[in-house]
């Protein structure tokens, strides 16, 4: 092959362009960005200048479009005005000041207040959760609101869809939201959409990337929320999608993988705030709010739990879920139990966990022995040594099951359950929903689930971990670097 001799002026132009890219990157990239994320982007741009710049232009902005953020601001302002003089249920007495201040922060960031007099019960069986939601749907007389990251019609979810069909046939409005990219390329997508159309459901895609229709944003932003609201009286939320426990993916079926999830059924005043999250997403996608859908909490649920819904995502100015978790970790006095399938902490979260160990607290982390997403799995593993050395007890849920639950319990009376992982994607790129609960009886239910997870897990020790082969360490560290690209 003959050697190509480039003219000197072409080489000079290339050098100048390269220098301009590097100088501009130092000015543009770090602005309003975490130092770790900024460093990762600068490394990408410096080592692979043209590809790095293209990637930064494509996915370098972690925020939703300006118009969408303005909608979220309007929603927050409206909710704040409505709830200002509203009776919000009888909160439990003697709330510690650190928790009261955390509740105030949550309301300032996410607009939704703490509500008392709620009932909440966990459902840890995968199929039982789908069937319980179907049972609740069948009681609907006013509306059914469905919002799930992944929604698939399959044999496992047939009862859920038949319930929707039954209430729709009675004339009850059925409104459905599902994430665009999470569903568009999944098996059964067309079949699911056809079934929604056939029943007359009013459905819309969340965060669609449809440039020909003028709908674009960073393509890897996701609406990761999972919730169901029936008549403003009953709601479900948690980690579980409406799909088979294998997600109907051939690679999962071949490996024998099944997802383990946790949902919570709630009733009482807090249901109205779960519905407010649905309505905010509905408004964001459709520019409309259904008629007669005012924020009107019921006065009393079946229990006396204090509950607060905390929405988070790139539509907000702050990382609401991360600040919630940090506040709880620093407020804990005795024990911390974390269940997170994707635990990839930033510096602040890692410091909070290690500080809890230094304060003498019992800290346990539940993760999966086997991963379903290679990059996140290896990024998570890169933190195991630091966590073990700090004193965290790590439980690995035995394969071939993927522990997908997302929960946090603090001492004996505070818990969080929802859709949010403890990783940088959930903190910065996903729209999530979490519920803060105060009440010993609810935490006791959580403890029973944690005990079940512990029985089905094995403990990872530091001695075992230090025997990891070099190739695994290299993969883990590389994945850790890429996890900061936000």
C-alpha positions as CSV (number, residue, x, y, z in Angstrom):
1,X,0.0,0.0,0.0
2,X,1.6,3.4,-1.0
3,X,2.3,5.9,1.7
4,X,0.1,9.0,1.5
5,X,2.0,12.3,2.1
6,X,-0.4,14.8,3.4
7,X,0.3,18.5,2.5
8,X,1.7,20.4,5.4
9,X,-1.2,22.8,5.5
10,X,-3.7,20.0,6.0
11,X,-1.7,18.7,8.9
12,X,-1.5,22.2,10.4
13,X,-5.3,22.6,10.1
14,X,-5.8,19.2,11.9
15,X,-3.4,20.3,14.7
16,X,-5.2,23.6,15.1
17,X,-8.7,21.9,15.2
18,X,-7.5,19.4,17.7
19,X,-6.1,22.2,19.9
20,X,-9.3,24.2,19.6
21,X,-11.4,21.1,20.6
22,X,-9.2,20.5,23.7
23,X,-9.3,24.1,24.8
24,X,-13.1,24.4,24.3
25,X,-13.6,21.2,26.1
26,X,-11.9,22.5,29.2
27,X,-14.3,25.6,29.1
28,X,-17.6,23.8,28.2
29,X,-17.5,20.3,29.7
30,X,-16.9,21.0,33.5
31,X,-19.7,23.7,33.7
32,X,-22.4,22.7,36.2
33,X,-21.2,19.1,36.1
34,X,-19.8,16.8,38.7
35,X,-15.9,16.7,38.7
36,X,-16.0,12.9,38.1
37,X,-18.3,13.3,35.1
38,X,-16.4,16.2,33.8
39,X,-13.1,14.3,34.1
40,X,-14.5,11.2,32.3
41,X,-15.8,13.4,29.4
42,X,-12.5,15.2,29.1
43,X,-10.6,11.9,29.0
44,X,-12.9,10.7,26.3
45,X,-12.4,13.9,24.3
46,X,-8.7,14.0,24.8
47,X,-8.0,10.3,23.9
48,X,-10.6,10.1,21.1
49,X,-11.1,13.7,20.1
50,X,-13.6,13.5,17.2
51,X,-15.6,10.5,18.5
52,X,-15.5,11.9,22.0
53,X,-16.9,15.3,20.8
54,X,-19.7,13.5,18.8
55,X,-20.7,11.5,21.9
56,X,-20.7,14.6,24.0
57,X,-22.9,16.4,21.6
58,X,-25.3,13.4,21.5
59,X,-25.5,12.5,25.2
60,X,-23.5,15.1,27.0
61,X,-26.6,17.1,28.2
62,X,-28.2,15.2,31.1
63,X,-31.2,17.6,31.2
64,X,-34.5,17.4,29.5
65,X,-35.3,20.0,26.9
66,X,-36.1,23.5,28.3
67,X,-39.8,23.3,27.5
68,X,-40.1,20.1,29.4
69,X,-38.3,21.5,32.4
70,X,-40.7,24.5,32.4
71,X,-43.6,22.1,32.5
72,X,-42.2,20.5,35.6
73,X,-41.7,23.9,37.3
74,X,-45.3,24.7,36.5
75,X,-46.5,21.4,38.0
76,X,-44.4,21.9,41.1
77,X,-45.8,25.5,41.6
78,X,-49.4,24.3,41.1
79,X,-49.1,21.4,43.6
80,X,-47.4,23.7,46.2
81,X,-50.3,26.2,45.9
82,X,-53.0,23.5,46.2
83,X,-51.5,21.8,49.2
84,X,-50.6,25.0,51.1
85,X,-53.8,25.1,53.2
86,X,-54.8,21.5,52.8
87,X,-55.3,19.1,55.7
88,X,-52.7,16.5,55.0
89,X,-53.7,13.8,57.5
90,X,-52.6,13.2,61.0
91,X,-48.8,12.7,61.0
92,X,-47.3,10.5,63.8
93,X,-46.0,12.4,66.8
94,X,-42.4,12.9,67.9
95,X,-40.8,13.0,64.5
96,X,-37.0,13.6,65.0
97,X,-35.8,17.0,63.8
98,X,-33.4,15.4,61.3
99,X,-36.2,13.6,59.6
100,X,-38.5,16.6,59.7
101,X,-35.9,18.7,57.9
102,X,-35.5,15.9,55.4
103,X,-39.2,15.9,54.7
104,X,-39.1,19.7,54.2
105,X,-36.3,19.3,51.7
106,X,-38.2,16.6,49.8
107,X,-41.2,18.9,49.5
108,X,-39.1,21.9,48.4
109,X,-37.4,19.8,45.7
110,X,-40.3,17.7,44.6
111,X,-43.3,19.7,45.7
112,X,-45.1,16.8,47.3
113,X,-45.9,16.9,51.0
114,X,-45.8,14.3,53.7
115,X,-49.2,12.7,54.3
116,X,-50.4,10.8,57.3
117,X,-53.1,8.1,57.9
118,X,-52.0,5.8,55.1
119,X,-52.0,2.0,54.7
120,X,-49.1,0.3,52.9
121,X,-48.3,-3.4,52.5
122,X,-45.6,-5.2,50.6
123,X,-46.0,-7.8,47.9
124,X,-42.8,-9.8,47.3
125,X,-44.1,-12.6,45.0
126,X,-43.8,-11.7,41.3
127,X,-47.0,-13.1,40.0
128,X,-49.0,-12.2,43.1
129,X,-48.1,-8.6,42.5
130,X,-49.4,-8.7,39.0
131,X,-52.6,-10.3,40.1
132,X,-53.1,-7.9,43.0
133,X,-52.8,-5.0,40.6
134,X,-55.4,-6.7,38.3
135,X,-57.7,-7.2,41.3
136,X,-57.4,-3.5,42.1
137,X,-58.1,-2.4,38.5
138,X,-61.3,-4.4,38.4
139,X,-62.7,-2.2,41.3
140,X,-62.3,1.0,39.2
141,X,-65.3,3.2,38.7
142,X,-63.6,6.5,37.8
143,X,-60.2,5.9,36.2
144,X,-57.2,3.7,35.9
145,X,-53.7,5.2,35.5
146,X,-50.9,2.9,34.4
147,X,-47.3,4.0,34.1
148,X,-44.5,1.5,33.7
149,X,-41.0,1.6,32.3
150,X,-41.7,-1.7,30.5
151,X,-45.2,-2.9,29.7
152,X,-45.7,-6.2,27.8
153,X,-48.7,-8.3,27.1
154,X,-47.7,-12.0,27.8
155,X,-49.0,-15.0,29.6
156,X,-47.8,-13.7,33.0
157,X,-49.5,-10.3,32.5
158,X,-52.6,-11.5,30.8
159,X,-54.7,-11.2,33.9
160,X,-53.5,-7.6,34.3
161,X,-54.5,-6.8,30.7
162,X,-57.8,-8.6,30.9
163,X,-58.6,-6.4,33.9
164,X,-57.9,-3.3,31.9
165,X,-60.1,-4.6,29.1
166,X,-63.0,-5.3,31.5
167,X,-63.0,-1.8,33.0
168,X,-62.5,-0.1,29.7
169,X,-65.6,-2.1,28.4
170,X,-67.6,-0.5,31.3
171,X,-66.6,3.0,30.1
172,X,-63.9,3.6,32.8
173,X,-61.1,5.8,31.3
174,X,-57.8,3.8,31.0
175,X,-54.7,6.0,30.6
176,X,-51.4,4.3,29.9
177,X,-47.8,5.6,29.8
178,X,-44.8,3.5,28.8
179,X,-41.2,4.4,28.1
180,X,-40.4,4.6,24.4
181,X,-36.9,3.1,24.1
182,X,-37.4,0.5,26.9
183,X,-40.3,-1.0,24.9
184,X,-39.8,-0.2,21.3
185,X,-37.2,-2.9,20.7
186,X,-38.6,-5.5,23.1
187,X,-40.5,-8.6,22.1
188,X,-44.3,-8.3,22.1
189,X,-44.2,-4.5,21.6
190,X,-46.6,-4.5,18.6
191,X,-48.8,-7.1,20.3
192,X,-49.0,-4.9,23.4
193,X,-49.8,-1.7,21.5
194,X,-52.5,-3.6,19.5
195,X,-54.1,-4.8,22.7
196,X,-54.2,-1.3,24.2
197,X,-55.7,0.0,21.0
198,X,-58.3,-2.7,20.9
199,X,-59.5,-2.0,24.4
200,X,-59.7,1.7,23.7
201,X,-57.0,2.7,26.2
202,X,-55.6,6.2,25.8
203,X,-51.8,5.4,25.7
204,X,-48.7,7.4,25.0
205,X,-45.0,6.8,24.8
206,X,-42.8,8.5,27.4
207,X,-39.6,10.4,26.4
208,X,-40.0,9.4,22.7
209,X,-37.1,10.0,20.4
210,X,-38.9,10.8,17.2
211,X,-37.0,13.5,15.3
212,X,-39.3,13.3,12.3
213,X,-42.1,14.4,14.6
214,X,-40.0,17.1,16.3
215,X,-39.6,15.1,19.5
216,X,-36.0,14.8,20.5
217,X,-33.9,14.8,23.6
218,X,-30.8,13.0,24.9
219,X,-31.6,9.5,23.6
220,X,-30.6,7.6,26.7
221,X,-32.9,9.4,29.1
222,X,-35.5,7.1,30.4
223,X,-38.7,7.3,32.4
224,X,-38.0,4.5,34.8
225,X,-41.1,4.9,37.0
226,X,-43.5,2.1,37.8
227,X,-46.9,2.9,39.2
228,X,-50.6,2.2,39.1
229,X,-53.4,4.4,40.4
230,X,-57.0,3.3,40.7
231,X,-59.7,6.0,41.4
232,X,-57.3,8.0,43.6
233,X,-58.0,5.4,46.3
234,X,-55.4,2.6,45.7
235,X,-51.9,2.8,44.2
236,X,-49.0,0.5,43.6
237,X,-45.4,1.4,43.1
238,X,-42.0,-0.3,43.4
239,X,-39.4,-2.0,41.2
240,X,-41.5,-4.4,39.1
241,X,-42.4,-3.9,35.5
242,X,-45.5,-5.4,33.9
243,X,-43.8,-8.3,32.1
244,X,-42.8,-11.9,32.6
245,X,-40.0,-12.4,35.1
246,X,-37.7,-13.3,32.2
247,X,-38.6,-10.1,30.4
248,X,-39.4,-12.4,27.4
249,X,-35.8,-12.0,26.2
250,X,-34.2,-15.1,24.6
251,X,-30.8,-14.4,26.3
252,X,-32.5,-14.3,29.7
253,X,-34.4,-17.5,29.0
254,X,-31.3,-19.2,27.8
255,X,-29.4,-18.3,31.0
256,X,-32.4,-19.2,33.1
257,X,-32.6,-15.7,34.6
258,X,-35.6,-14.5,36.6
259,X,-36.2,-11.1,38.2
260,X,-37.0,-10.8,41.9
261,X,-39.0,-7.6,42.7
262,X,-40.9,-5.8,45.4
263,X,-44.1,-3.8,45.1
264,X,-46.1,-1.9,47.7
265,X,-49.8,-1.4,47.7
266,X,-50.9,1.9,49.3
267,X,-54.2,3.5,50.2
268,X,-55.0,6.7,51.9
269,X,-54.1,10.4,51.2
270,X,-50.7,9.5,49.7
271,X,-52.4,7.9,46.7
272,X,-53.3,11.4,45.4
273,X,-49.6,12.3,45.3
274,X,-48.7,9.1,43.3
275,X,-51.4,10.2,40.9
276,X,-49.9,13.7,40.8
277,X,-46.7,12.1,39.5
278,X,-48.7,10.3,36.8
279,X,-50.5,13.5,35.9
280,X,-47.2,15.4,35.6
281,X,-45.9,12.8,33.2
282,X,-49.1,12.8,31.3
283,X,-49.1,16.6,31.0
284,X,-45.4,16.5,29.9
285,X,-46.2,14.0,27.1
286,X,-49.6,15.3,26.0
287,X,-49.7,19.0,27.0
288,X,-53.1,18.2,28.6
289,X,-54.5,17.2,32.0
290,X,-57.6,15.0,32.1
291,X,-60.7,16.8,33.2
292,X,-62.0,16.4,36.8
293,X,-58.5,15.2,37.9
294,X,-58.0,17.7,40.8
295,X,-55.5,16.9,43.5
296,X,-58.0,15.7,46.2
297,X,-56.6,13.2,48.8
298,X,-59.0,10.9,50.6
299,X,-59.1,11.6,54.3
300,X,-58.2,8.3,55.8
301,X,-56.5,5.0,54.7
302,X,-56.4,1.7,56.4
303,X,-53.3,2.6,58.5
304,X,-51.6,5.5,60.2
305,X,-48.3,5.5,58.3
306,X,-46.6,8.8,57.3
307,X,-45.8,8.7,53.6
308,X,-44.1,11.1,51.2
309,X,-43.7,10.6,47.4
310,X,-40.4,11.9,46.1
311,X,-40.2,12.2,42.3
312,X,-36.8,12.7,40.7
313,X,-35.2,13.0,37.3
314,X,-33.6,15.3,34.8
315,X,-36.7,17.5,34.8
316,X,-35.7,18.7,38.3
317,X,-32.9,21.1,39.2
318,X,-31.5,18.8,41.9
319,X,-31.0,15.1,42.2
320,X,-33.9,14.6,44.5
321,X,-33.4,10.8,45.1
322,X,-29.7,11.1,45.9
323,X,-30.3,13.9,48.4
324,X,-33.0,11.8,50.0
325,X,-30.7,8.8,50.3
326,X,-27.9,10.9,51.7
327,X,-30.1,12.5,54.3
328,X,-31.3,9.1,55.5
329,X,-27.8,7.6,55.7
330,X,-26.5,10.5,57.8
331,X,-29.7,10.4,60.0
332,X,-29.4,6.7,60.8
333,X,-28.5,5.8,64.4
334,X,-28.4,2.0,64.5
335,X,-28.7,0.2,61.2
336,X,-28.9,0.7,57.4
337,X,-30.1,-2.0,55.0
338,X,-29.7,-1.3,51.3
339,X,-31.2,-3.4,48.5
340,X,-30.0,-2.2,45.1
341,X,-29.4,-4.3,41.9
342,X,-27.2,-1.5,40.5
343,X,-25.2,0.0,43.3
344,X,-22.7,2.5,41.6
345,X,-22.3,5.3,44.2
346,X,-20.9,8.7,43.5
347,X,-18.4,10.2,46.0
348,X,-21.0,11.6,48.3
349,X,-23.0,8.4,48.6
350,X,-19.8,6.3,49.1
351,X,-18.6,8.7,51.8
352,X,-22.0,8.5,53.5
353,X,-22.0,4.7,53.6
354,X,-18.4,4.5,54.9
355,X,-19.1,7.2,57.4
356,X,-22.0,5.2,58.7
357,X,-19.6,2.3,59.3
358,X,-17.1,4.5,61.0
359,X,-20.0,5.7,63.3
360,X,-20.4,2.0,64.4
361,X,-23.7,1.4,62.5
362,X,-24.7,-2.0,61.1
363,X,-24.6,-1.6,57.3
364,X,-25.7,-4.3,54.9
365,X,-25.9,-4.3,51.1
366,X,-27.9,-6.7,49.0
367,X,-26.9,-7.2,45.4
368,X,-27.1,-9.9,42.8
369,X,-24.5,-12.6,42.4
370,X,-25.1,-12.5,38.6
371,X,-25.6,-9.4,36.5
372,X,-27.9,-8.7,33.5
373,X,-26.1,-5.6,32.3
374,X,-22.4,-6.1,31.9
375,X,-21.2,-2.4,32.2
376,X,-23.2,-1.7,35.3
377,X,-22.4,-5.1,36.8
378,X,-18.7,-4.5,36.5
379,X,-18.9,-0.9,37.7
380,X,-20.7,-2.0,40.8
381,X,-18.1,-4.7,41.5
382,X,-15.4,-2.0,41.4
383,X,-16.7,-0.7,44.7
384,X,-16.8,-4.0,46.6
385,X,-13.3,-3.8,48.0
386,X,-13.8,-0.3,49.4
387,X,-17.2,-1.3,50.9
388,X,-15.9,-4.4,52.5
389,X,-12.9,-2.7,54.0
390,X,-15.2,0.0,55.4
391,X,-17.2,-2.7,57.2
392,X,-20.2,-3.1,54.9
393,X,-21.6,-6.6,54.9
394,X,-22.4,-7.6,51.3
395,X,-25.0,-10.2,50.5
396,X,-25.1,-11.7,47.0
397,X,-28.5,-13.0,45.9
398,X,-27.8,-16.4,44.3
399,X,-28.1,-16.9,40.6
400,X,-29.9,-17.4,38.3
401,X,-32.1,-14.8,40.0
402,X,-31.6,-11.1,39.5
403,X,-32.5,-9.2,42.7
404,X,-34.2,-6.1,41.2
405,X,-35.7,-4.6,44.4
406,X,-34.8,-1.0,45.3
407,X,-35.2,-0.3,49.0
408,X,-33.6,1.3,52.0
409,X,-34.4,0.9,55.6
410,X,-33.1,3.1,58.4
411,X,-33.2,1.9,62.1
412,X,-36.6,0.5,62.9
413,X,-39.1,3.1,61.7
414,X,-38.1,4.7,58.4
415,X,-37.9,3.1,54.9
416,X,-37.8,4.0,51.2
417,X,-39.2,1.9,48.4
418,X,-39.5,2.7,44.7
419,X,-38.0,2.5,41.3
420,X,-34.7,4.2,41.9
421,X,-31.4,2.4,41.9
422,X,-28.4,3.8,43.8
423,X,-26.4,4.5,40.7
424,X,-25.5,7.5,38.6
425,X,-28.0,6.7,35.9
426,X,-30.9,6.8,38.4
427,X,-29.6,9.9,40.0
428,X,-29.0,11.9,36.8
429,X,-30.7,10.4,33.8
430,X,-33.8,8.4,34.8
431,X,-37.2,9.8,35.9
432,X,-37.8,7.9,39.1
433,X,-40.4,7.7,41.9
434,X,-39.6,6.8,45.6
435,X,-41.8,6.7,48.7
436,X,-40.5,7.6,52.1
437,X,-42.4,5.8,54.9
438,X,-42.3,6.3,58.6
439,X,-43.8,3.6,60.7
440,X,-42.5,0.6,62.7
441,X,-45.0,-1.9,61.3
442,X,-44.0,-1.1,57.7
443,X,-40.3,-1.4,58.5
444,X,-41.1,-4.8,60.1
445,X,-42.5,-5.9,56.8
446,X,-39.4,-4.7,55.1
447,X,-37.3,-6.6,57.6
448,X,-39.1,-9.9,56.8
449,X,-38.4,-9.4,53.1
450,X,-34.7,-8.6,53.9
451,X,-34.5,-11.8,56.0
452,X,-35.8,-13.8,53.1
453,X,-33.2,-12.2,50.8
454,X,-30.5,-13.0,53.3
455,X,-31.5,-16.7,53.4
456,X,-31.3,-16.8,49.6
457,X,-27.9,-15.1,49.4
458,X,-24.4,-15.8,50.3
459,X,-22.1,-13.4,52.1
460,X,-19.1,-12.0,50.2
461,X,-16.0,-11.7,52.3
462,X,-12.9,-9.6,51.7
463,X,-10.7,-12.6,51.5
464,X,-12.8,-14.1,48.8
465,X,-12.9,-10.8,46.9
466,X,-9.1,-10.3,47.0
467,X,-8.8,-13.6,45.0
468,X,-10.5,-12.0,41.9
469,X,-8.4,-12.5,38.8
470,X,-6.6,-9.5,37.2
471,X,-8.9,-9.5,34.1
472,X,-11.9,-9.0,36.3
473,X,-10.3,-6.1,38.1
474,X,-9.4,-4.5,34.8
475,X,-13.0,-4.8,33.5
476,X,-14.4,-3.5,36.8
477,X,-12.2,-0.4,36.7
478,X,-12.9,0.4,33.1
479,X,-16.6,0.1,33.7
480,X,-16.3,2.4,36.7
481,X,-14.8,5.1,34.5
482,X,-17.5,4.9,31.9
483,X,-20.3,5.0,34.5
484,X,-19.3,8.7,35.2
485,X,-20.1,9.8,31.6
486,X,-23.2,11.9,32.4
